[in-house]
Amino acid sequence: MSHAAWDGQRLDCDPLSLVLLRIGEARPAPILAAGAGEGQWVIRPEQIGEFLRAHRETLIICHDVGPLFWTISDHLRGGSDQTALDVWWDWPRSGRLRDVMLLDQLIREANHRARPDAASLPDLAGRTLGVTLATEATSQARSSVQAQGLGQQANSDSLDDLCRRAGAVLGTYKALLGVADQIIRAQGIDPTSIGRFGPLALNLQVQGAIALAAAERAGLAMDEAARQEIVKACEAVGKASIETLWGDTEARRCLVHDGDGPKLTATGFPKFRKRSLELWLDQLAASMACLHAIPFTPPMSADGRTSTDPAEWGFWRRCHPLLRAWSDLMAASSLRHRYAQSNEPMVTVHAPSGRIDGLPV
């Protein structure tokens, strides 16, 4: 596919597509391709800021907005191009940055009421346009690093692939937008909401994908003052729960003693005698069943014993003051341990699935 180097002039086409090629090793400079009508242009790394300023009012279409957005942001920030960075951030804020991958998911969800998986650009282009594209891995493999031309020179095949993808993004968007318009008309969606939130709320999805990609890069950090407040709140809940349990003769037997009180760890929380805890929970379950005149069997662990995991008790852990104190104590201990560490992200988010690891329940 033929392509041209961008000459610094504003492209008279709206919308435009943007596709990213990254080459090199650590923090490689990005190369972009823009699709406009029937043409495609290659934008060199040093031209990105100028290109964005020249097209600041243009609707930009992409595929998989998260990596694209943050790669360009990192590049502009590294080059100290603050004005271009401000312009770039204004795209998602104003709803002028759209993602065909997300639009396709919204359309399929509207038609089938299920959460569809994200489709690759080759899959999307094949399904909507009947076009065959090289996979991302194949396209990246064709790039080479040479100290000439673009600084980190992509070979002709990789640039052809890049521009072909840019053209496919624009064509796919136009095809999907037609389908989205049919759904909007069929559902009688207020045109005012389309102006605010984009077709099928696409603008909100783009903002969410950018935020999710940011979290995926380094996890979610927490404000230090808020972290300290959480730790204090956990310690207060733990103290109140310990007093409640220690005040009950049967519950007291479950706690490891230290003289006239429970033996506390360095974080201020007690340890339980597992077998005594199982027997005590059995007794509470029996008393609740008798009190409420309903059959109730306590949850069991994998080894056939009464579960000592509060989460397994579900609704019932809130139905007795002692069970509630035990459940709150265990949750406070877990949270206090997790949030006491200030030098690590609180949670790690995996994009694009949105799966979250490390967040206590």
Sequence and secondary structure as in RCSB ss.txt:
>XXXX:A:sequence
MSHAAWDGQRLDCDPLSLVLLRIGEARPAPILAAGAGEGQWVIRPEQIGEFLRAHRETLIICHDVGPLFWTISDH
LRGGSDQTALDVWWDWPRSGRLRDVMLLDQLIREANHRARPDAASLPDLAGRTLGVTLATEATSQARSSVQAQGL
GQQANSDSLDDLCRRAGAVLGTYKALLGVADQIIRAQGIDPTSIGRFGPLALNLQVQGAIALAAAERAGLAMDEA
ARQEIVKACEAVGKASIETLWGDTEARRCLVHDGDGPKLTATGFPKFRKRSLELWLDQLAASMACLHAIPFTPPM
SADGRTSTDPAEWGFWRRCHPLLRAWSDLMAASSLRHRYAQSNEPMVTVHAPSGRIDGLPV
>XXXX:A:secstr
   EE  SS    SSEEEEEEE SSSS  EEEEEEETTEEEEE GGGHHHHHHHTTTS EEESSHHHHHHHHHHH
HHHTT HHHHHHHHHHHHHT EEEHHHHHHHHHHHHHSS      HHHHHHHHH      HHHHHHT    SSTT
SS   HHHHHHHHHHHHHHHHHHHHHHHHHHHHHHHHT  HHHHHHH GGGHHHHHHHHHHHHHHHHH B   HH
HHHHHHHHHHHHHHHHHHHHHTSHHHHTTB EETTEE B TTS B B HHHHHHHHHHHHHHHHHHHTS     B
 TTSSB   HHHHGGGGGSSHHHHHHHHHHHHHHHHHHHT  SS SBEEETTTTEEES   
